[in-house]
Amino acid sequence: MRVYLTVILGCFAMQVFAQHKLVKTTHKTNTNQMEIVSTLSNTAYLDFSTTKNTPAKVLQLRKLAANYNIKNLTEYNEIDPSSYLVRFNVEDNLLEVTYNQHGDIISSYELYKNVKLPNQLTEELNDKYPGWSINQTKLEYEYKGKDDVEKTYIIKVTHNNKRKLVKFNVTDSKHKNYLAIN
């Protein structure tokens, strides 16, 4: 059975997929007053994919996903070993988070637009592309468990009439945190 559910939280829109049935609902809440109570697994999701350079809006949306309680869904069935794909659409940002039947995050794909770049990455861009302007930034996360996290900055730079799309993977290196991939 596939379940599809759209939930709106303030300015947040969500869609939930479980197996084969289509359901839509609306729920509103004030996300600024949200209490942070994550499951142990979801705390690991936050810990293993968050660094000191993680932009504030990314942290806020990831906390929203970590605290999302699938057990409040009318379609939820604890006995059924289904997984639930929840899409959080917030302004221009997208989180697609897969939860197991216990509400633990199994995986996520996240795309954040117009994020503030870490200082080290901005300096690296300025060194590599002197005189170029940063026009657009995106941060892409893929979480597939605590040992499989991929973070990529996608940056559009321009100079006169020239445009380039530059990608950097975030690494765990102590000396160089960003690795150009194009």
C-alpha positions in Angstrom: 0.0 0.0 0.0 1.4 3.5 -0.9 0.3 6.5 1.1 0.7 10.0 -0.1 0.1 12.9 2.4 0.6 16.6 2.2 1.1 18.5 5.4 1.5 22.3 5.7 3.3 23.6 8.8 3.0 27.4 8.8 4.9 28.2 5.6 6.2 24.6 5.4 4.6 22.2 3.0 5.1 18.5 3.3 4.2 15.4 1.4 4.3 11.9 2.9 4.6 8.7 0.9 4.2 5.3 2.4 2.8 2.6 0.1 -0.2 2.9 -2.3 -3.0 5.1 -1.0 -3.5 8.8 -1.7 -4.3 11.0 1.3 -4.1 14.8 1.8 -4.3 16.8 5.0 -3.3 20.2 6.4 -1.7 21.0 9.7 -0.5 24.4 10.9 2.0 25.0 13.7 4.5 27.7 14.9 7.9 26.2 14.1 9.6 28.9 16.3 8.0 27.3 19.4 8.8 23.7 18.4 10.3 21.6 21.1 13.3 19.7 20.0 12.7 16.1 21.0 14.4 13.7 18.6 14.7 9.9 18.7 18.2 8.6 19.3 18.4 7.7 15.6 17.3 11.1 14.5 19.8 12.7 16.9 22.5 10.7 15.0 21.1 12.2 11.8 21.7 15.7 13.1 25.0 14.9 14.7 26.7 13.1 11.8 25.6 15.5 9.1 26.0 18.9 10.9 29.2 20.8 11.2 30.2 24.2 12.7 29.8 25.6 9.2 26.3 24.4 8.6 24.1 27.4 7.7 21.4 28.3 10.3 18.4 27.8 8.0 19.7 24.3 7.2 19.9 23.5 10.9 16.4 24.7 11.5 14.9 22.7 8.7 16.9 19.6 9.6 15.6 19.9 13.2 12.1 20.1 11.8 12.7 16.8 9.9 14.4 15.1 13.0 11.4 16.0 15.1 8.7 15.1 12.7 6.4 12.5 14.3 5.1 10.1 11.7 3.1 8.3 14.5 0.6 11.2 14.4 -0.4 10.4 10.9 -3.8 8.8 10.5 -2.2 6.5 7.9 0.5 5.4 10.3 0.6 1.7 11.2 3.3 0.6 13.7 2.9 -3.0 12.9 3.3 -2.5 9.1 7.0 -2.4 8.3 6.4 0.4 5.7 8.8 3.3 5.3 7.5 6.9 4.9 8.9 9.4 2.5 8.2 12.9 3.7 8.9 15.9 1.5 9.4 19.2 3.3 9.1 22.2 0.9 10.1 25.4 2.7 10.4 28.4 0.5 13.0 27.3 -2.2 14.3 24.5 0.0 13.5 20.8 -0.3 14.0 17.9 2.2 13.0 14.4 1.2 13.3 12.3 4.3 12.6 8.6 4.6 11.5 7.3 8.0 11.0 3.7 9.1 7.8 2.6 10.9 9.3 3.7 14.3 9.9 7.3 13.1 13.7 6.9 12.7 15.3 8.6 9.7 16.7 6.1 7.3 17.9 8.5 4.6 17.4 12.0 3.2 18.0 14.1 0.2 18.2 17.8 0.9 18.6 20.8 -1.4 19.0 24.3 0.1 19.1 27.4 -2.1 20.9 30.7 -1.4 22.9 29.5 1.6 25.7 31.4 3.1 29.0 29.9 2.2 31.5 29.1 4.9 34.4 31.6 5.0 37.0 29.1 4.0 35.0 28.2 0.8 34.5 31.8 -0.1 38.2 32.4 0.3 39.0 29.4 -1.9 36.6 30.7 -4.6 38.1 34.2 -4.5 41.6 32.7 -4.9 40.5 30.4 -7.8 38.3 33.0 -9.5 39.6 36.5 -8.7 37.2 39.2 -10.0 34.3 36.8 -10.3 31.0 37.3 -8.5 29.0 34.6 -6.6 25.5 34.8 -8.0 23.8 31.7 -6.6 24.6 29.1 -4.0 23.0 25.7 -3.3 23.9 23.1 -0.7 23.0 19.5 -1.4 23.0 16.8 1.3 22.5 13.1 0.9 22.2 11.1 4.1 22.2 7.3 4.0 23.2 6.5 7.5 25.8 7.9 9.9 28.7 6.5 7.9 27.3 7.7 4.5 26.8 11.5 4.3 27.6 13.5 1.2 27.5 17.3 1.2 28.0 19.3 -2.0 28.0 23.1 -2.5 26.9 24.1 -6.0 27.9 27.7 -6.8 27.2 29.8 -9.8 29.9 32.4 -10.5 30.0 35.1 -13.1 32.5 37.5 -14.6 31.5 39.9 -17.4 29.4 37.7 -19.7 31.0 34.4 -18.6 29.2 32.0 -16.2 30.5 28.9 -14.4 28.9 26.3 -12.2 31.4 25.2 -9.6 30.9 22.2 -7.2 32.7 21.5 -4.0 32.3 18.3 -1.9 32.7 18.8 1.8 35.4 16.6 3.2 36.5 15.7 6.7 40.1 16.7 6.1 41.7 18.9 8.8 43.6 20.9 6.2 41.2 21.2 3.3 37.5 20.9 4.0 36.3 21.4 0.4 37.3 19.5 -2.7 36.4 20.9 -6.2 34.7 18.2 -8.2 34.5 20.0 -11.6 
